Every structure is written in structure tokens, then in C-alpha cells.
Amino acid sequence: LEVVMFLFAVSSSPCKAEMTLETYMKLMTGSASERAVAETYIDGLGDGFTWANTELEANKMPLLFCYRGATSKQLFNKHAAEAVSKYFAKKGPTMKVPLSIMLLYRLKEAYTCQSYSK
């Protein structure tokens, strides 16, 4: 029955891959399962950024950010929370901003490539 309810919910609503700051904030202040959805989304973004960096490096192109440790769900969730805090401090509560770009800018700021040498 749960699978049927899930399929109905997915098929009856428009699918959208992008999460806004507004949605992220609602999920992070919600139930444990809602927080897990937000954290899983951030983990997926982190995986995507990490794979993009791998491909860029293999093709000798500039990296998105230059973090050389092992990436983890905790790393990306930490930076997502920091990105949200910094954004609010600078811009105020503009809630329709995509979380993905905020996380990418935070990673670029935290792990600049100028200070990294191969």
C-alpha cells in the first residue's frame, strides 16, 4: 500500500529536481524523515559535484572546488547549513534561491583552488 501511495503522489504532482532554500528550510525544521529527505538531497548534490570535479580533473580543466579529503554526507550537509546562514546574513530571506548554487558557492569559498597545488 505504501508503494501505491508513493507512486500516486509522484505521478500526481509535477516532478522537480531543484530544491529551493524555502523547501530546504521547511524540511530541516520538520520531522526526522523530512530532515532525512533534505540531507539526502544535499548528499546527492555533493556526489554530483564530486563526480564533476573528477571529470574536470581527468580532462585537465579547472575544478569546481579543491577539497582533497574524503568527501562525506556530513561534509556537504555542514557546508549547506553554512551556506544558508551566510546567505541570510548577506542577502536576507530570499527563499526561492536554488540550494544547489548556494552549496557550490560555499564549497568554492571554503576550498579555493588558488591555495591548492597539485
C-alpha positions as CSV (number, residue, x, y, z in Angstrom):
1,L,0.0,0.0,0.0
2,E,2.8,2.4,0.8
3,V,4.3,1.8,-2.6
4,V,1.0,2.6,-4.3
5,M,0.6,5.8,-2.2
6,F,4.1,6.8,-3.2
7,L,3.6,6.2,-6.9
8,F,0.3,8.1,-6.7
9,A,2.0,11.1,-5.0
10,V,4.8,11.1,-7.6
11,S,2.6,10.8,-10.6
12,S,0.0,13.3,-9.5
13,S,2.5,16.1,-8.8
14,P,5.0,17.7,-11.1
15,C,8.5,16.4,-10.6
16,K,11.1,19.0,-9.9
17,A,14.7,18.2,-9.2
18,E,15.7,21.6,-7.8
19,M,15.3,22.3,-4.1
20,T,14.9,26.0,-3.1
21,L,16.0,27.5,0.1
22,E,12.4,27.7,1.2
23,T,11.9,23.9,0.7
24,Y,15.2,23.1,2.4
25,M,14.3,25.2,5.5
26,K,10.9,23.6,5.8
27,L,12.3,20.1,5.6
28,M,15.2,20.8,8.0
29,T,12.7,22.1,10.6
30,G,10.3,19.3,10.1
31,S,10.2,15.7,11.2
32,A,13.2,13.3,11.2
33,S,12.0,11.8,7.9
34,E,11.7,15.3,6.3
35,R,15.2,16.2,7.5
36,A,16.5,12.9,6.0
37,V,15.0,14.0,2.6
38,A,16.9,17.3,2.7
39,E,20.1,15.6,3.8
40,T,19.8,13.0,1.1
41,Y,19.3,15.8,-1.5
42,I,22.4,17.5,-0.2
43,D,24.3,14.2,-0.3
44,G,23.2,13.8,-4.0
45,L,24.4,17.3,-4.8
46,G,27.7,16.5,-3.2
47,D,28.1,13.3,-5.2
48,G,27.4,15.2,-8.4
49,F,29.9,18.0,-7.6
50,T,32.5,15.3,-6.6
51,W,32.0,13.4,-9.9
52,A,32.0,16.7,-11.9
53,N,35.4,17.5,-10.3
54,T,36.7,14.0,-11.1
55,E,35.8,14.5,-14.8
56,L,37.2,18.0,-14.9
57,E,40.5,16.9,-13.3
58,A,40.7,13.9,-15.8
59,N,40.4,16.4,-18.6
60,K,42.9,18.8,-17.1
61,M,40.2,21.5,-16.7
62,P,39.7,23.9,-13.7
63,L,37.9,22.3,-10.8
64,L,34.7,23.5,-9.2
65,F,36.4,23.5,-5.8
66,C,39.6,22.0,-4.4
67,Y,38.8,19.8,-1.4
68,R,41.3,16.9,-1.2
69,G,40.0,14.9,1.7
70,A,37.4,12.1,1.6
71,T,34.0,13.7,0.9
72,S,31.1,12.6,3.0
73,K,27.5,13.3,3.6
74,Q,28.4,15.2,6.8
75,L,30.8,17.5,4.9
76,F,28.2,18.6,2.4
77,N,25.4,19.0,4.9
78,K,27.8,21.1,7.1
79,H,28.5,23.4,4.2
80,A,24.9,23.5,3.1
81,A,24.0,24.8,6.6
82,E,26.8,27.3,6.5
83,A,25.8,28.5,3.0
84,V,22.2,29.1,4.2
85,S,23.5,31.1,7.2
86,K,25.9,33.2,5.1
87,Y,23.3,33.8,2.5
88,F,20.8,35.1,5.1
89,A,23.5,37.4,6.6
90,K,24.3,38.9,3.2
91,K,21.0,38.9,1.3
92,G,18.1,38.4,3.7
93,P,15.4,35.8,3.4
94,T,15.0,35.4,-0.4
95,M,13.5,31.9,-0.3
96,K,13.4,31.0,-4.0
97,V,17.1,30.7,-4.4
98,P,18.3,27.2,-5.5
99,L,20.1,25.4,-2.8
100,S,22.5,23.8,-5.3
101,I,24.1,27.1,-6.3
102,M,24.4,28.2,-2.7
103,L,26.2,24.9,-1.8
104,L,28.5,25.2,-4.8
105,Y,29.5,28.8,-4.0
106,R,30.1,27.8,-0.3
107,L,32.4,24.9,-1.4
108,K,34.2,27.3,-3.8
109,E,34.7,29.7,-1.0
110,A,35.8,27.1,1.6
111,Y,38.1,25.2,-0.7
112,T,39.6,27.7,-3.1
113,C,41.8,26.3,-5.9
114,Q,44.3,29.2,-5.7
115,S,45.6,27.8,-2.4
116,Y,45.7,24.2,-3.8
117,S,48.7,22.9,-5.7
118,K,49.0,19.5,-7.3
